Amino acid sequence: MASETGSDLDCDVVIIGAGLSGLTAAYTLLKHDSNLKLRILEASDRIGGQILTKELKCGNGETDQFDFGAVWIHKDQKEINALLAELDIQKYPQYEKGKNYMELLDGKVKSYSGDNMPVGIKDKLDIYSYFSKAESASKAVNLENPQLSVNAADLDGTSVEDFRKKTVWTTGGGDLADMMATINHTMAPAHISKMEYLYVMKSCGGYEAQMGGDGSDFRVEGGMFQICQKLVTHIGDENIHTGEKVVSIVQEDGQQRALVKTQSGKVVSTKHVVVTVPPSNIVDIEFTPPFSIEFPPPSYSLGTISFVATYGQPFWRDAGFSGQHMSMLSILAQIRELPQAGPLTMVMDGVSSKGHAALFGTLATGNLKNLTLVTDKLKTMDERKAVVLTKLAEIFGRQAEQAIDYADHVWEPEEGVQEMSKFMDECVFFNQSSGRVHWAGAHVSPSWAGTMNGAVHSGIRAANDIIEQMK
Ligand SMILES: Cc1cc2nc3c(=O)[nH]c(=O)nc-3n(C[C@H](O)[C@H](O)[C@H](O)COP(=O)(O)OP(=O)(O)OC[C@H]3O[C@@H](n4cnc5c(N)ncnc54)[C@H](O)[C@@H]3O)c2cc1C
């Protein structure tokens, strides 16, 4: 990426953050007018944000690309699917054939087929009725502008935990509902607003598509980072500046331009600013004048550690298993006082589009109430590798110990208040008097677990707002 020294810059648009939202906003603006002078300022030394693809060794001395951040695209997510088609990026379905495993709260691991989870019939009926009630409630959510949804304030004022308590009547059904909410949102159900929950469900095309298992989940051939790479070829390397953490945005009264300053001392004068940083990082940026809209404080996001282990053969498939394992115990131990059974929360088949065998999964970072992080105990990747392979071998058999390569990535928990998140409009004008600072980002709620579809949607929307203002 570019590095620029010397005099201050003059721009039409500055975009803060080179994640999917920022890159999509830049791509959309330059597609509209390739002469626009645009800069993306990114704090980290890499682009992609929550999209992270790494190269691992595979069988036959080959290597391949595997995802450690966002992994799945649902077939009904319109904006991200349209972008993939436009960029000529191919998808392939998540492998789902064969039996799945689930570790129950008593530590017993059971196998099951399809969505026939190893729980009692009453719990099953209860959870299906809960999801169908949630899906029917999600119809009220306005995906374009959630604040305009019917009963928006009510939806945003109710936690998923409260919704579950009012809707689910069996203990087992409640455990399943909490497990799914926690793994999908990486937050405790008490901290997720019903609005966020229903928004994500609806944007995925309903609860069945969101839960997966129905052939609607896709991965990207060659890894998700392809999306960022292709966007960069349109945006131009020279327009993206990494290692530039924005610390202030100053807009003098009556001025049509804003000054964006970075920690390294770069100052960019610009007509428009698009902010795509997560709400938990917004506090690092000083706004003058301050926002005219109050930002809800981010609530606690649990974080996760994602790992990939590569193998010579997908031995689990040969044995009739899908590669899917969910640990209700490890997932719920993050939010309840339960004996911690081991950090593995979820495993999926991660075989690449080229057929290189891999298991992909996640580890819990710790318990919300007693934050002894897994990374405090298992400090090095080698320590984590040993624990993960032992656990995989317990589930899938001894062959799981013979990984060709292993890598993981720690997505740190995001500290915030331990209260319920509040949803907010994706494209709020911070400074309504001039309308020059735009908000975009998948972080429609204070959790970092938005969706790529949300990122693309809000990037396009911020760009379109600017195009409209430029007319
Ligand atoms: C482990 C994991 C799994 C996921 N799985 C899925 C999935 O399967 N499907 C799905 O749809 N979504 C998934 N997501 C969510 C999805 O990846 C995100 O919603 C999406 O990528 C967010 O894009 P963004 O651009 O809005 O934000 P980000 O990707 O967070 O980008 C924001 C950027 O802003 C930068 N920044 C922050 N502060 C500053 C500053 N002061 N100055 C300059 N730059 C700054 C950050 O470094 C970052 O690069 C997953 C996320 C994670 C972490």
The ligand as an SDF file (V2000), in Angstrom:
LIG
                    3D

 53 58  0  0  0  0  0  0  0  0999 V2000
  -14.0990  -14.5720   13.1860 C   0  0  0  0  0  0  0  0  0  0  0  0
  -15.1370  -13.8750   12.3580 C   0  0  0  0  0  0  0  0  0  0  0  0
  -16.0090  -14.6270   11.5770 C   0  0  0  0  0  0  0  0  0  0  0  0
  -16.9700  -13.9810   10.7970 C   0  0  0  0  0  0  0  0  0  0  0  0
  -17.7710  -14.7490    9.9940 N   0  0  0  0  0  0  0  0  0  0  0  0
  -18.6160  -14.1360    9.1350 C   0  0  0  0  0  0  0  0  0  0  0  0
  -19.3170  -14.8980    8.1630 C   0  0  0  0  0  0  0  0  0  0  0  0
  -19.1640  -16.1290    8.0880 O   0  0  0  0  0  0  0  0  0  0  0  0
  -20.1650  -14.2440    7.3220 N   0  0  0  0  0  0  0  0  0  0  0  0
  -20.3300  -12.8800    7.3780 C   0  0  0  0  0  0  0  0  0  0  0  0
  -21.1090  -12.3380    6.5830 O   0  0  0  0  0  0  0  0  0  0  0  0
  -19.6500  -12.1250    8.2720 N   0  0  0  0  0  0  0  0  0  0  0  0
  -18.7910  -12.7120    9.1370 C   0  0  0  0  0  0  0  0  0  0  0  0
  -18.0590  -11.9730   10.0130 N   0  0  0  0  0  0  0  0  0  0  0  0
  -18.3240  -10.5200   10.0840 C   0  0  0  0  0  0  0  0  0  0  0  0
  -17.7010   -9.7750    8.8850 C   0  0  0  0  0  0  0  0  0  0  0  0
  -16.3740  -10.1850    8.6890 O   0  0  0  0  0  0  0  0  0  0  0  0
  -17.7310   -8.2740    9.1930 C   0  0  0  0  0  0  0  0  0  0  0  0
  -19.0570   -7.8820    9.4880 O   0  0  0  0  0  0  0  0  0  0  0  0
  -17.2330   -7.3870    8.0440 C   0  0  0  0  0  0  0  0  0  0  0  0
  -16.0530   -7.8950    7.4560 O   0  0  0  0  0  0  0  0  0  0  0  0
  -17.0050   -5.9920    8.6410 C   0  0  0  0  0  0  0  0  0  0  0  0
  -16.4700   -5.1250    7.6720 O   0  0  0  0  0  0  0  0  0  0  0  0
  -16.2590   -3.5830    8.0420 P   0  0  0  0  0  0  0  0  0  0  0  0
  -15.4910   -2.9700    6.9420 O   0  0  0  0  0  0  0  0  0  0  0  0
  -17.5650   -2.9660    8.3910 O   0  0  0  0  0  0  0  0  0  0  0  0
  -15.4160   -3.5670    9.3980 O   0  0  0  0  0  0  0  0  0  0  0  0
  -13.9340   -4.0840    9.6800 P   0  0  0  0  0  0  0  0  0  0  0  0
  -13.6320   -5.2740    8.8540 O   0  0  0  0  0  0  0  0  0  0  0  0
  -13.8220   -4.1990   11.1610 O   0  0  0  0  0  0  0  0  0  0  0  0
  -13.0320   -2.8770    9.1710 O   0  0  0  0  0  0  0  0  0  0  0  0
  -12.8480   -1.6850    9.9100 C   0  0  0  0  0  0  0  0  0  0  0  0
  -11.4230   -1.2100    9.6450 C   0  0  0  0  0  0  0  0  0  0  0  0
  -11.2340    0.0560   10.3070 O   0  0  0  0  0  0  0  0  0  0  0  0
   -9.9090    0.0940   10.7880 C   0  0  0  0  0  0  0  0  0  0  0  0
   -9.8180    1.1300   11.8350 N   0  0  0  0  0  0  0  0  0  0  0  0
  -10.2940    1.0820   13.1120 C   0  0  0  0  0  0  0  0  0  0  0  0
  -10.0390    2.2480   13.7440 N   0  0  0  0  0  0  0  0  0  0  0  0
   -9.3990    3.0480   12.8600 C   0  0  0  0  0  0  0  0  0  0  0  0
   -8.8840    4.3740   12.9170 C   0  0  0  0  0  0  0  0  0  0  0  0
   -8.9770    5.1340   14.0270 N   0  0  0  0  0  0  0  0  0  0  0  0
   -8.2660    4.8880   11.8020 N   0  0  0  0  0  0  0  0  0  0  0  0
   -8.1530    4.1540   10.6580 C   0  0  0  0  0  0  0  0  0  0  0  0
   -8.6270    2.8780   10.5630 N   0  0  0  0  0  0  0  0  0  0  0  0
   -9.2510    2.3420   11.6380 C   0  0  0  0  0  0  0  0  0  0  0  0
   -9.6810   -1.3200   11.3030 C   0  0  0  0  0  0  0  0  0  0  0  0
   -8.2830   -1.6020   11.4350 O   0  0  0  0  0  0  0  0  0  0  0  0
  -10.3570   -2.1490   10.1940 C   0  0  0  0  0  0  0  0  0  0  0  0
   -9.4530   -2.5160    9.1780 O   0  0  0  0  0  0  0  0  0  0  0  0
  -17.0800  -12.5640   10.8120 C   0  0  0  0  0  0  0  0  0  0  0  0
  -16.1940  -11.8030   11.5950 C   0  0  0  0  0  0  0  0  0  0  0  0
  -15.2280  -12.4440   12.3550 C   0  0  0  0  0  0  0  0  0  0  0  0
  -14.2550  -11.6080   13.1570 C   0  0  0  0  0  0  0  0  0  0  0  0
  1  2  1  0
  2  3  1  0
  2 52  2  0
  3  4  2  0
  4  5  1  0
  4 50  1  0
  5  6  2  0
  6  7  1  0
  6 13  1  0
  7  8  2  0
  7  9  1  0
  9 10  1  0
 10 11  2  0
 10 12  1  0
 12 13  2  0
 13 14  1  0
 14 15  1  0
 14 50  1  0
 15 16  1  0
 16 17  1  0
 16 18  1  0
 18 19  1  0
 18 20  1  0
 20 21  1  0
 20 22  1  0
 22 23  1  0
 23 24  1  0
 24 25  2  0
 24 26  1  0
 24 27  1  0
 27 28  1  0
 28 29  2  0
 28 30  1  0
 28 31  1  0
 31 32  1  0
 32 33  1  0
 33 34  1  0
 33 48  1  0
 34 35  1  0
 35 36  1  0
 35 46  1  0
 36 37  1  0
 36 45  1  0
 37 38  2  0
 38 39  1  0
 39 40  1  0
 39 45  2  0
 40 41  1  0
 40 42  2  0
 42 43  1  0
 43 44  2  0
 44 45  1  0
 46 47  1  0
 46 48  1  0
 48 49  1  0
 50 51  2  0
 51 52  1  0
 52 53  1  0
M  END
$$$$
